[in-house]
Amino acid sequence: MTDEKKQRATGQTNVKTYVPTPFDEIAEGPSLVEVQLSETFSGDIAGESTVRVIQAAGKDGSMSFVGLQRVRGSIAGRTGSFLLQPSGAVVGKETRAEWFVVRGSGTGDLKGLRGDGGFKAQLGEQGSYWLDYYFE
């Protein structure tokens, strides 16, 4: 896809719930933690999402994560849902991640949605996002 056909969506996310649950801890090395969260999107994407991530949490407080996120809402006047697949890291209290739209996950008016982007946020709090997207 050529960049001139992509549009950029930007805005804010706000975490409503953030529930970390350790599920594999060892004395040496990172622990594995499942995090369940819900958040709202405002800006060019308006809606709500549910997220599940698996974090590798280091003893020094560092974290690396991967996950899946379903967004229900609208982009540019089109309504439906889609999946994002984020991966990123937490350093201190700042979360930074890249994500992409899972191919074939768009529903309703968002069928055919593709794209990639990312977000940055304070851990478990409000953040900013961007998504460079197009429709197949």
QUICOR-V957588 format. One record per residue. N is the residue number from 1. RES is the residue in one letter. OMEGA is omega in whole degrees, -180 to 180 (none if undefined). Layout:
n = {N,N}
res = {RES,RES}
omega = {OMEGA,OMEGA}
This chain:
n = {1,2,3,4,5,6,7,8,9,10,11,12,13,14,15,16,17,18,19,20,21,22,23,24,25,26,27,28,29,30,31,32,33,34,35,36,37,38,39,40,41,42,43,44,45,46,47,48,49,50,51,52,53,54,55,56,57,58,59,60,61,62,63,64,65,66,67,68,69,70,71,72,73,74,75,76,77,78,79,80,81,82,83,84,85,86,87,88,89,90,91,92,93,94,95,96,97,98,99,100,101,102,103,104,105,106,107,108,109,110,111,112,113,114,115,116,117,118,119,120,121,122,123,124,125,126,127,128,129,130,131,132,133,134,135,136}
res = {M,T,D,E,K,K,Q,R,A,T,G,Q,T,N,V,K,T,Y,V,P,T,P,F,D,E,I,A,E,G,P,S,L,V,E,V,Q,L,S,E,T,F,S,G,D,I,A,G,E,S,T,V,R,V,I,Q,A,A,G,K,D,G,S,M,S,F,V,G,L,Q,R,V,R,G,S,I,A,G,R,T,G,S,F,L,L,Q,P,S,G,A,V,V,G,K,E,T,R,A,E,W,F,V,V,R,G,S,G,T,G,D,L,K,G,L,R,G,D,G,G,F,K,A,Q,L,G,E,Q,G,S,Y,W,L,D,Y,Y,F,E}
omega = {178,-176,-178,178,179,173,180,173,177,178,-175,169,177,-178,177,177,180,-175,176,178,176,178,177,-178,176,-177,179,179,-177,172,174,-175,171,177,175,176,172,-179,176,174,171,-176,-178,170,179,179,-179,178,170,-173,169,176,171,-180,166,-174,179,179,180,179,178,-180,172,-177,171,-179,173,-175,174,177,175,-178,-176,173,176,177,178,-176,178,177,177,178,170,176,-179,167,-177,-177,173,176,-173,177,-178,176,174,-179,169,178,174,176,179,-177,178,-176,-178,177,178,179,-179,175,180,180,175,175,177,-178,-180,179,170,-176,167,-173,177,-177,-179,179,177,-178,169,177,174,-169,174,177,179,none}
